[in-house]
Structure formats: C-alpha cells, structure tokens
Amino acid sequence: MKNIRWGILGCGNVTEVKSGPAYQQVNGFEIKAVMRRNRAKAEDYANRHGIEKFYDDADALINDTEVDAVYIATPPDSHMYYALKVAEAGKPCCIEKPLTPSHKESLTIYESFKEKAIPLFVAYYRRSLPRFAEIKAWLDNGDIGIIRHINWNLSQAPNKFDLSGEYNWRTDPKVAPGGYFDDLASHGLDLFTFLLGNIIQVGGLSLNQQKLYAAHDAFAAHWLHEKGITGAGSWNFGCDHRMDRVEIFGSKGKIEFSVFEENPIVLNQNGNRQEVFIENPKNIQLHHVENMRRQLVEKNYSHPSSGLTALHTSWVMSRILNQ
C-alpha cells in the first residue's frame, strides 16, 4: 500500500487541528471520507477540509471500497463497536485514546485485529513526539544513572462546563468511568511505560470530592515497572490551579518535564542543570501519523503505539480505578 486512503469516524474537535490535518500532510496518506451522525456537520467538515466524501452512516464509510483504513475518533464507549466492524472489514485502524473504557473491551479489540493480522494503532501520540524521544534518549544513555522512581502530579481547577452542570461525555461514567482521569492520565501512564518499560504491579484509589458530575475527580496511585522502578501519581480536577509535573529520579540525577504543558525538558546531572525546549508540531499527531505510514509501507518498522501497548495502558488504568 503506497497510497493509503483514510476514512474518519467522528470528525469532532480532536480532528480539527490535532489529528485530521496530519493525515492530509503525510506523503502517501489522504482522507477520502468522513462520518458524523449529523450529516450537515459531516458535510461542513468535508467542505472545510477539502475531503471528497461524507457520511452519516458508519457502515457506509467502513465498507466503502475507496477507504483503505479507518481512524476512529468517537467517544470511548463506542470504540469497540466500531473497531470490531473495521476488523471484520479487514482494514488497518487507528483508534483515539483511551482504547476503550475497560480492559475487557480493549482485549476484545486487540484479539480481533491480532487474529486477522491487521495493523492496529492507538493515538497515544506522545510516544512519537521529539521532546519525549529526547527524554528517552537521556534515560537509555544513562544520563541520570540507574533509574529509581517516577512521580507525576496533575491538577486543575473545574472549568466553566463543569460548573454549569451541563452534560459532558468526558465526565459521564457510562462513557468514561474515570472522567478526566481517563482522558488525561491515560496519556501520561502510557508514556511512562514507553520510557521505563511495562508496569507489573499497580494499585490506586479514587473518589468524587466536588460532586459536580457523576464521574470521580480525585485519584492516587502507586506502581512498579518491570525493571524495579517505582512510581506514584496523583490527579485532582478540583484544585485552585493547574499543575503538570513529572520527575524521574536516578542514582546520578533527575529529569523534569510536563506531559501536557509545552515547557522545557530539564536534565539535572550532579548539580548541573540543562534545559532543552523542543516545540511540538501545530498538528500534534503529525509524527504519530508519519510513523503509521512507516509501518504500513516499510513493513520493517513497528509503530511505538500499537494495540498491544494500548492494551497494557488499559490494564493499568483499570487497576487504578479498581474495575
């Protein structure tokens, strides 16, 4: 497959800048069709982005003979429903993160694509960003010695949407059991397994402190990576300010960075501090999409964010949420 035509299921906000344009920029990729249940919105998206076809029916897009691969960008509770249809159609697929709201559903998706040997990618795009590749290089080069521990604190204040009481699928436990934890913490926990190896033990607790919505809003966890590296994290979505701070401690230094904020990454070696700023691309999934093409075309390359790696992240999330 040298020219791959994609169809997008759920062309909402995430596809406007973060992901959609990347599929049009990567050489050998194009977006052939998009789908939304609201046909007028699907047509508007297609017109604005120069896309030939639009649908209000998912089956029509999935089974379109001019669509070679499918990107599922719908809310998480519908990921398994659509993914199994894509697997049945025998087409490569990329699914927005988190893979599904539960480890059980994630396993069903993974096994369906594995059984048919169909490529499955998940949009944990931080694995492909240059700023995190630099951090991985520091770790792999032993710049902070033997890695001992990682700690992540993420907090933010409730937004206007939360305070309004209006419906938000991101805080509906039927769609996202962990609320904002599902949407945000999954990015970091997936990144940490990319940097430090898989997690073999994990535990956590969660509760609803603010009572602004049905999903939980406060979380704490501890875990152990396969290389004996300990980890801890706390996530709270009812604090007075935003904080996003990760620290990786080693026998000879420390690395500091943010998962979401575009701050410099910091290397401390025996008292010597080095700051490096690496800008993210405007369309932040660009490198992730480029790497999908590498796997699909080159064949000898494996994308860093696969169904298998996302399945592991799903397991970690489920343990923290005590599912």
RAPE-V623752 format. One record per pair of residues at least 6 apart in sequence whose ideal C-beta (glycine too) atoms are under 8 Angstrom apart, sorted by the first residue. I is the first residue (numbers start at 0). GAP is how many residues later the second one is. Records with the same first field share a line. If there is no record, write none. Layout:
I=GAP ; GAP
This chain:
0=67 ; 295 ; 296
1=26 ; 295
2=25 ; 26 ; 27
3=24 ; 25 ; 26 ; 64 ; 65 ; 88 ; 289 ; 292 ; 293
4=25 ; 26 ; 27 ; 61 ; 62 ; 63 ; 64
5=17 ; 23 ; 24 ; 25 ; 26 ; 61 ; 62 ; 63 ; 64 ; 65
6=24 ; 25 ; 26 ; 27 ; 28 ; 54 ; 55 ; 57 ; 60 ; 62 ; 63 ; 64
7=7 ; 12 ; 15 ; 23 ; 25 ; 26 ; 27 ; 62 ; 63 ; 65
8=26 ; 49 ; 52 ; 53 ; 61 ; 62 ; 63 ; 64 ; 65 ; 73
9=25 ; 26 ; 62 ; 63 ; 64 ; 65 ; 68 ; 86
10=9 ; 23 ; 24 ; 25 ; 30 ; 31 ; 34 ; 62
11=24 ; 61 ; 62
13=59 ; 82
14=30 ; 56 ; 58
16=265 ; 266
17=265 ; 266 ; 267
18=52 ; 54 ; 104 ; 264 ; 265 ; 266 ; 270
19=11 ; 29 ; 263
20=28 ; 262
21=261 ; 263 ; 264 ; 266 ; 267 ; 268
22=6 ; 7 ; 8 ; 48 ; 266
23=6 ; 7 ; 25 ; 26
24=258 ; 261 ; 264
25=260 ; 263 ; 264 ; 267
26=266
27=265 ; 269
28=260 ; 264
30=18 ; 20
31=19 ; 20 ; 21 ; 32 ; 34 ; 35 ; 36
32=13 ; 18 ; 19 ; 20 ; 21 ; 22 ; 28 ; 31 ; 33 ; 34
33=8 ; 11 ; 12 ; 15 ; 17 ; 19 ; 20 ; 21 ; 27
34=7 ; 19 ; 20 ; 21 ; 22 ; 23 ; 25 ; 26
35=6 ; 9 ; 18 ; 20
36=19
37=18
38=15 ; 16 ; 17
41=12 ; 13 ; 14
42=11
44=6 ; 9
45=6 ; 7 ; 8
52=8 ; 11 ; 13
54=6 ; 9
57=24 ; 27
58=26
60=6 ; 9
61=8 ; 20 ; 23 ; 24 ; 27 ; 29
62=26
66=24
67=23 ; 24
68=22 ; 23 ; 24 ; 25 ; 227
69=12 ; 16 ; 19 ; 21 ; 22 ; 23 ; 24
70=22 ; 23 ; 24 ; 25
71=7 ; 10 ; 11 ; 14 ; 21 ; 22 ; 23 ; 24
72=23
73=8 ; 22
74=94 ; 100 ; 101
75=20 ; 22 ; 23 ; 24 ; 25 ; 99 ; 100 ; 106
76=23 ; 24 ; 97 ; 98 ; 99
78=16 ; 17 ; 20 ; 21 ; 26 ; 30
79=20 ; 25 ; 28 ; 29
82=10 ; 12 ; 26 ; 29 ; 30
83=24 ; 25 ; 28
85=7
86=6 ; 22 ; 25 ; 26 ; 29 ; 31
89=26 ; 28
90=27
91=26 ; 27 ; 28 ; 29 ; 204
92=20 ; 25 ; 26 ; 27 ; 28
93=26 ; 27 ; 28 ; 29 ; 198
94=14 ; 25 ; 26 ; 27 ; 28 ; 215
95=26 ; 27
96=25 ; 26 ; 27 ; 89 ; 90 ; 93 ; 213 ; 216
97=8 ; 84 ; 85 ; 88 ; 212 ; 215 ; 216 ; 219
98=6 ; 7 ; 10 ; 11 ; 23 ; 208 ; 211 ; 212 ; 214 ; 215
99=6 ; 9 ; 214
100=74 ; 75 ; 76 ; 81
101=75 ; 212 ; 216 ; 221
102=208 ; 211 ; 212 ; 214 ; 215 ; 220
105=204 ; 205 ; 208 ; 209
106=204 ; 207
108=11 ; 198
109=10 ; 197 ; 198 ; 200 ; 201
112=6 ; 7 ; 194
113=6 ; 193
118=173 ; 176 ; 177 ; 184
119=186 ; 187
120=167 ; 171 ; 174 ; 182 ; 184 ; 185 ; 186
121=183 ; 184 ; 185 ; 187 ; 188
122=162 ; 165 ; 182
123=62 ; 63 ; 66 ; 67 ; 70 ; 164 ; 181 ; 185 ; 186 ; 189
124=159 ; 160 ; 162 ; 163 ; 180
125=6 ; 61 ; 64 ; 65 ; 68 ; 133
126=63 ; 64 ; 67 ; 161 ; 177 ; 178 ; 182
127=159 ; 160 ; 162 ; 163 ; 176 ; 177
128=151 ; 155 ; 158
129=148 ; 157
130=126 ; 134 ; 147 ; 149
131=59 ; 62 ; 63
133=131 ; 142 ; 144
134=60 ; 113 ; 120 ; 122 ; 130
135=58 ; 59
137=6 ; 117 ; 129
138=8 ; 56 ; 57 ; 109 ; 116
142=107 ; 109 ; 110 ; 112 ; 124 ; 126
143=104 ; 105 ; 106 ; 107 ; 108 ; 109 ; 110 ; 111 ; 123 ; 124 ; 125
144=105 ; 106 ; 107 ; 108
145=104 ; 105 ; 106
146=49 ; 80 ; 82 ; 101 ; 102 ; 103
147=81 ; 82 ; 101 ; 102 ; 103
148=80 ; 81 ; 82 ; 83 ; 99 ; 100
149=42 ; 46 ; 79 ; 80 ; 81 ; 82 ; 96 ; 97 ; 98 ; 99
150=80 ; 81 ; 82 ; 95 ; 96 ; 98
151=36 ; 40 ; 79 ; 80 ; 81 ; 82 ; 93 ; 94 ; 107
152=80 ; 81 ; 90 ; 91 ; 92
153=30 ; 31 ; 34 ; 79 ; 80 ; 81 ; 82 ; 89 ; 90 ; 91 ; 105 ; 106
154=79 ; 80 ; 81 ; 82 ; 84 ; 86 ; 87 ; 88
155=24 ; 80 ; 81 ; 83 ; 85 ; 86 ; 87
156=81 ; 82 ; 83 ; 84 ; 85
157=52 ; 54 ; 79 ; 80
160=7
161=6 ; 9 ; 48 ; 50 ; 51 ; 75
162=49
164=47
167=45
168=6 ; 7
169=6 ; 9 ; 10 ; 12 ; 13
170=8 ; 9 ; 41 ; 42 ; 43 ; 44
171=41 ; 42 ; 43
172=6 ; 41 ; 42 ; 43
175=6 ; 7 ; 39
176=38 ; 144 ; 146
177=7 ; 28 ; 37 ; 38 ; 41 ; 139 ; 142 ; 143
178=34 ; 36 ; 37 ; 38 ; 58
179=35 ; 37 ; 55 ; 57
180=25 ; 34 ; 35 ; 38 ; 54 ; 56 ; 136 ; 139 ; 140
181=135
183=51 ; 76
184=34 ; 48 ; 50 ; 132 ; 135
185=127 ; 131
186=72 ; 73
187=45 ; 58 ; 71
188=10 ; 44 ; 124 ; 127 ; 128
189=115 ; 119 ; 120 ; 123
190=68
191=7 ; 33 ; 39
192=6 ; 32 ; 116 ; 119 ; 120 ; 123
193=110 ; 115
194=53
195=29 ; 31 ; 33 ; 35 ; 52
196=28 ; 29 ; 30 ; 32
197=27 ; 28 ; 114
198=24 ; 25 ; 26 ; 27 ; 32 ; 113 ; 117
199=24 ; 25 ; 26
200=22 ; 23
201=19 ; 20 ; 21 ; 22 ; 114 ; 117 ; 118
202=18 ; 19 ; 20 ; 116 ; 117
203=15 ; 16 ; 17 ; 18 ; 115 ; 116 ; 117 ; 118
204=14 ; 15 ; 16 ; 117
205=10 ; 12 ; 13 ; 14 ; 114 ; 115 ; 116
206=9 ; 10 ; 11
207=6 ; 7 ; 8 ; 9 ; 10
208=8 ; 9 ; 27 ; 29
209=7 ; 27 ; 28
211=26
215=105
216=19 ; 20 ; 21
217=17 ; 18 ; 19 ; 20
218=14 ; 15 ; 16 ; 17 ; 101
219=12 ; 13 ; 14 ; 15
220=11 ; 12 ; 13 ; 99
221=8 ; 9 ; 10 ; 11
222=7 ; 8 ; 9 ; 93
223=6 ; 7
224=6
243=14 ; 15 ; 16 ; 17
244=11 ; 13
245=10 ; 11 ; 12 ; 13
246=7 ; 8 ; 9
247=6 ; 7 ; 8
251=17 ; 18
252=14 ; 15 ; 16 ; 17
253=14
254=10 ; 11 ; 12 ; 13
255=9 ; 10 ; 12
256=6 ; 8 ; 9
261=17 ; 18
262=14
263=11 ; 12 ; 13
264=10 ; 11 ; 12 ; 13
265=7 ; 8 ; 9 ; 10
266=6 ; 7 ; 9
267=6
280=6
287=17
290=10 ; 12 ; 13
291=11
293=7 ; 9
294=6 ; 7 ; 8
